[in-house]
């Protein structure tokens, strides 16, 4: 009798769980086709993607982006932190091949993403289901053309040396601005 009750309990418990992720990762695009584990401070957009199946219409998928380490833009030294960069909820409805996409927002669109180590936490109806770690790094030099007086602070480490748009050597100064000479 005990085995029968235990078996029924397990069957009922698993029968109620009708939603779950088949994959979770970070990407450069909202459709999730360009997977990445790390990004750069000057990346245009960063998305946390979840692929899931849901048997219920009222499922809530939540994302929380947490910072675990932030790198100092002057020295590159990592500082251990624990704070939230953002949260968002969506209700994708029922389906077997659902994709949810969450964009990591910046305070200002023309600012860099902070460098460091982060985690994207995906939850189903408030229960943590997936944790996807990722990293944002300082590039050696940005891809955008460098012009004297242009902002570099936070995009690259202070003191970074790169070729400017006019083949002049440029240095990211302590004031956070490119100095080309």
URNORSUL-V452911 format. One record per run of one state. SS is the DSSP state (~ for helix, > for strand, _ for the rest). FROM is the first residue (numbers start at 1). TO is the last residue. If there is no record, write none. Layout:
# URNORSUL-V452911
ss=SS from=FROM to=TO
ss=SS from=FROM to=TO
This chain:
# URNORSUL-V452911
ss=_ from=1 to=1
ss=~ from=2 to=16
ss=_ from=17 to=18
ss=> from=19 to=27
ss=_ from=28 to=34
ss=> from=35 to=36
ss=_ from=37 to=37
ss=> from=38 to=40
ss=_ from=41 to=46
ss=> from=47 to=54
ss=_ from=55 to=60
ss=> from=61 to=71
ss=_ from=72 to=77
ss=> from=78 to=90
ss=_ from=91 to=94
ss=> from=95 to=103
ss=_ from=104 to=115
ss=> from=116 to=124
ss=_ from=125 to=126
ss=> from=127 to=137
ss=_ from=138 to=150
ss=> from=151 to=151
ss=_ from=152 to=152
ss=> from=153 to=153
ss=_ from=154 to=155
ss=> from=156 to=156
ss=_ from=157 to=160
ss=> from=161 to=163
ss=_ from=164 to=168
ss=> from=169 to=172
ss=_ from=173 to=176
ss=> from=177 to=180
ss=_ from=181 to=181
